[in-house]
Amino acid sequence: MRTLLRIDSSPRKNSSISRQLGDVLQEKLENEANYITSNRDVYYDELISLGNEDSVAAYFTPEDQQTEAQKEAVQTSNILAKEFASADSYLFTVPMYNFGITAGLKTYIDLIARAGISFKYTEKGPEGLLKGKKAYVIITTGGTKLGTPVDHVTGYLTTFLNFIGIIDIEFIKSDQIMSDTEKILKDAKTGINELILN
Ligand SMILES: Cc1cc2nc3c(=O)[nH]c(=O)nc-3n(C[C@H](O)[C@H](O)[C@H](O)COP(=O)(O)O)c2cc1C
């Protein structure tokens, strides 16, 4: 068994295209690649924002030197960052909002990117600690074409995942869905079912 951490980031639940595609891929990964899935929902788990002076200070203070206020403020980040680091693979479902990712996903990223857990500082600069893991990233857009200069999702997520050591990224792109939602959704589902998994 391998562990898959699924991270959903659409504020929509029932009518979300990215979540629908995520369901198809999750089922395939479970059935064909021996994954067991756990979930993070960046809107419905009500993640707090980075927050305040104490939480940010705690990021840069060794645990045994943190004040009680810092320890409390950084608790959510500790849980999320350790949970993220312990998964074998990831399934992100990512709607484009105003050319980038949603605020909820950005908050989640700010909470899981932690020195000592997901990356470390070295003399040569930061080094990712989550090596040998795989990320599946489903991106949906209404009208923007992915891969064009206004796509600030693909490049950003590549940079971030590479930064924490994840270089094996499979993007599943379903863009411009407003042009013909039904057909594009059907094609995307077919594309996912045809993916060759490793
Ligand atoms: C606030 C907001 C901003 C959006 N910004 C963009 C955008 O910049 N480019 C785009 O192509 N679609 C944009 N969309 C459309 C969504 O990307 C599209 O509807 C996508 O399918 C949403 O994912 P979901 O169906 O999983 O909720 C936006 C939608 C909302 C609600």
The ligand as an SDF file (V2000), in Angstrom:
LIG
                    3D

 31 33  0  0  0  0  0  0  0  0999 V2000
  -13.2220   34.1110   -8.3800 C   0  0  0  0  0  0  0  0  0  0  0  0
  -12.9930   33.3360   -9.6430 C   0  0  0  0  0  0  0  0  0  0  0  0
  -11.8970   33.6480  -10.4300 C   0  0  0  0  0  0  0  0  0  0  0  0
  -11.6580   32.9380  -11.6070 C   0  0  0  0  0  0  0  0  0  0  0  0
  -10.5860   33.2770  -12.3720 N   0  0  0  0  0  0  0  0  0  0  0  0
  -10.3550   32.6060  -13.5260 C   0  0  0  0  0  0  0  0  0  0  0  0
   -9.2410   32.9420  -14.3480 C   0  0  0  0  0  0  0  0  0  0  0  0
   -8.4310   33.8060  -14.0610 O   0  0  0  0  0  0  0  0  0  0  0  0
   -9.0860   32.2710  -15.4980 N   0  0  0  0  0  0  0  0  0  0  0  0
   -9.9410   31.2750  -15.8820 C   0  0  0  0  0  0  0  0  0  0  0  0
   -9.7540   30.6950  -16.9280 O   0  0  0  0  0  0  0  0  0  0  0  0
  -10.9820   30.9300  -15.1140 N   0  0  0  0  0  0  0  0  0  0  0  0
  -11.2120   31.5670  -13.9380 C   0  0  0  0  0  0  0  0  0  0  0  0
  -12.2690   31.2000  -13.1570 N   0  0  0  0  0  0  0  0  0  0  0  0
  -13.0830   30.0310  -13.5530 C   0  0  0  0  0  0  0  0  0  0  0  0
  -12.6010   28.7690  -12.8630 C   0  0  0  0  0  0  0  0  0  0  0  0
  -11.2280   28.5430  -13.0500 O   0  0  0  0  0  0  0  0  0  0  0  0
  -13.3560   27.5590  -13.4040 C   0  0  0  0  0  0  0  0  0  0  0  0
  -14.7330   27.7600  -13.2420 O   0  0  0  0  0  0  0  0  0  0  0  0
  -12.9210   26.2840  -12.6970 C   0  0  0  0  0  0  0  0  0  0  0  0
  -13.5920   25.1930  -13.2500 O   0  0  0  0  0  0  0  0  0  0  0  0
  -13.2700   26.3290  -11.2390 C   0  0  0  0  0  0  0  0  0  0  0  0
  -12.9620   25.0950  -10.6550 O   0  0  0  0  0  0  0  0  0  0  0  0
  -14.0770   24.2610   -9.9150 P   0  0  0  0  0  0  0  0  0  0  0  0
  -15.0830   23.9130  -10.9770 O   0  0  0  0  0  0  0  0  0  0  0  0
  -13.3780   23.0690   -9.3860 O   0  0  0  0  0  0  0  0  0  0  0  0
  -14.6660   25.1130   -8.8460 O   0  0  0  0  0  0  0  0  0  0  0  0
  -12.5290   31.8840  -11.9850 C   0  0  0  0  0  0  0  0  0  0  0  0
  -13.6170   31.5670  -11.1790 C   0  0  0  0  0  0  0  0  0  0  0  0
  -13.8660   32.2780  -10.0180 C   0  0  0  0  0  0  0  0  0  0  0  0
  -15.0500   31.9160   -9.1620 C   0  0  0  0  0  0  0  0  0  0  0  0
  1  2  1  0
  2  3  1  0
  2 30  2  0
  3  4  2  0
  4  5  1  0
  4 28  1  0
  5  6  2  0
  6  7  1  0
  6 13  1  0
  7  8  2  0
  7  9  1  0
  9 10  1  0
 10 11  2  0
 10 12  1  0
 12 13  2  0
 13 14  1  0
 14 15  1  0
 14 28  1  0
 15 16  1  0
 16 17  1  0
 16 18  1  0
 18 19  1  0
 18 20  1  0
 20 21  1  0
 20 22  1  0
 22 23  1  0
 23 24  1  0
 24 25  2  0
 24 26  1  0
 24 27  1  0
 28 29  2  0
 29 30  1  0
 30 31  1  0
M  END
$$$$
